[in-house]
Amino acid sequence: MKRGKNYLEKAKKIDRQKLYDFEEAIPMVKSNATAKFDETIELHIKLGVDSRHADQQVRGAVVLPNGTGRQVRVLVFAKADKVQEALDAGADYAGAEEYVEKIQKENWFDFDVAVATPDMMGVVGKIGRVLGPKGLMPNPKSGTVTMDIAKAVSEIKAGKVEYRLDKTNIIHVPVGKASFSDAQLTENIDALVDAVKKAKPAAAKGQYFKSVTLTSSMGPGIKINMASY
């Protein structure tokens, strides 16, 4: 992949052979976030597991103490009084079959997270093939299939993020914005790493954190020293 001059200049500041502690890496990543927008700071964690095996899956969700810095649009699949409960909690959209139909017929995806009550999963399953690849399918493991709609919506709006392995056994999660203070990013990163650590499968053998990289939307990645974890 060909990189621009600006990116290459930023990359020169980073020692590719070194593993940086977070307290050193965070200000470096922020200083490299020079785009005209508030860049997202992301953590990429490669784990020593094999996602092809069911007993080595790593998936869950965590509420970041300082949020993600972005407005998250929430769609709730629910009926009756649960619709109003969702809207009162801050959901952007709430309803039943009408939203399934809207997604099917209009290819509508003006939302970032989908939540559903358990009784709606039969209906939501009709669009599973569409929601799944986009990472939008409600799932009990991430707390997005629940009867406690108010809690689910409130947590998502407060900064709840989902983490799960991709096909290469890597977790990609936003941990804040370049405008966040070093302390805010540190708190968010600690919360995420702790959650992933606790989610370690019993079947995982050997080194769990294979490699960890901190980066901004447009900047080069910095490899992290995970010895303290």
N, C-alpha and C positions, 0 to 999 in steps of 0.2 A: 504494500500500500504506500503510495507516494505521499509524503508529508510536505506541508508548506514551510516556507522560510521561518515564519513566526514560531511554529511548533518546534522546528529543529533548534532554534535559538534557545527556547525554554528547556529543551531536552539536554542541552550542553551543561546546564546547571546541576544536573542530577548524575551522581555516580552510579552507573548501572550495576556495579559489582557490590555495592553497599546495601545493607539492610538498615533502614532508618527506624528509629523509635517514633511513635506517633507525635510526641511533643515537638520533634524536629520536622517531621513530614507535613504536618497540618499547615504551618505557616508557609512552607515551600509551595504546597499545592495551591493555597490561596493567592500567593504572589504570582503564580502562573495563570490564574484565572483572570485574564485581561480582556475578555470579550465584552461587547457592548451591552450584554445582558448579564443578569446575576446567575453565574454558572452553578450548576448542581455539583455537589461534592459526592462522589460515589466510592463505595468499598466493594472490591471484587475479591472473593474468598474461594480459593481452590482447596477442596477437601480431599482427604485420603480415604474416600469411599467409592463404591461403584454403584451409580444410580440405576444400573440395569437390574439390580437385585432389590426386591421389595423391602427386605430387612435392613437395607443400607440407605433408605431414602432420608433426606433431611428437609423438613418443611415445617414452617410455623409462621408466627407473626409476633411482632413486638411493638409496643408504643414507645417511640423515641421521645425522651424527656422534653426536647425543645422543638419537636415537630420536624417536618421536612422542608418547610419554607415555601411550600406550594399549596394552592387551593385544590382540594381533591373533590371531584364531582361524584356523588354517590347515587346509585340507582338501587332501589329496594323492591324486590318482588314479594308482594304481600297482598292480603285481602282484608276486608272489613276494617275493624278498629286498628289493625296493625299498620294500615296505610297512614292514618293520621299520626300514630305514634312515631312513624319514620319521619314524616314531615316536621313534626314538632321537635324532633331531635336534630334536625338540620339536613335531612336528606334532600337532594336536589330533585329527585324524581321518585315516585312510589306508585305502584299499581300492580296489576296482575297480567292477564292475557294480552291486554292492549299493548304492553311494552314488548312482549314476546313477538307480537305481530309487527310492531314498528321496526324491530331489529330484522325480522325476516324479510319484510316487504320493502323497507326503505334503507336497509343497510345502515341503520342508525347506531352510532357509537359515541354519543356525546356524554360519556361518563368514564370515570377512571377505575371505579370499584363497584362490583355488584354484590348485593347482600340478599339473602332469601330466607324466608321462614321454611321449616322442614316440609310443611304441607304443599309448598309451591315447587318443590324440586322435580316433581313429575312433569310439570308444565315447562319449567326452565330447561329440563333435560332435552326438550325438543330442539333447543338451539345450542346444545352442548358442543356440537362440532364447530360452531362458529365462535362461541365464547372461549372454549378451551385453548386454541392456538394463540389467542390474544391475551391469555392469562386473566380472563375476566370471569371464569366459571366459579360460582360460589362453592366453598369447600368447608366442611366442618373443622378440619385441621387448622385452618387459618381464621376460624371464628366468624366466617361470613355466611354460615348456615346456622341460624339460631332463632329462638323465639324471643330472645331479649334484644329486640331490634334497636331500642333506644341506646343501649350500651354499645352495641356494635357500631352504630352510626357515629356516636359521640367519640369513640376511640379512634375511628378512621379519620374523622375531622381533626382530632387532636394530634395526629401524627403517627398513626399505626401503619407499619409497613409489613408486607409479607416477604418472606425469604424462602427460596426453594432452589434446588439444584437444576442446572440446565443439563444438556446431554453430555457436556464435557466435565461434569462434576464441579461446576463453578456457581457460586451465589453472587448475584449482582444486586446491590441495594443502595438507594440514595440515602445519605446520612445528613443532609442539610444543604445550605447554600454558601457560596463564597463570602457572602455578607455576614454570615454567622461569626461570632467570636470564637477564638480557639477553644475556650472553655465549653461553649455550647456544642461544638463539633466533637470534642473529647467525650462529653457526657453521652451524646448520641451513639458514638462509636462503641463506647464501653457497654452500653445497653444492648447493642446489636451483637457484638462479639460474645457477650455473656450468654445471650439467648441461643446463639448457634452452638456454643460450647455445651450448654445443657441439653441440646438436641442431639448430641452425639449418639449414633446407634450402637447398641451393644455388640453388633456384628462387625463394627469398624475396628480394624487392626492397624497397628503401626502409627505413624505420624498423622494426626487428624488435620491440623492446619498445614497444608502443603505449601501454599504461598498466598500472601495477602498483598493487594495493591490498592493504594489510595490515589484517586485521580479527580480531575474536574472535567466538565463536559467537553472542553476543547483542549485540555492540557495533557501532557505526558504523565504516565503513571509513575508512582514512587513505591518501590518494594519495601514492605514493612517487616521489622524484626518482631516476631511473635513469641520470643523466648519468655517474656514476662507473663504470658498467658498459658 
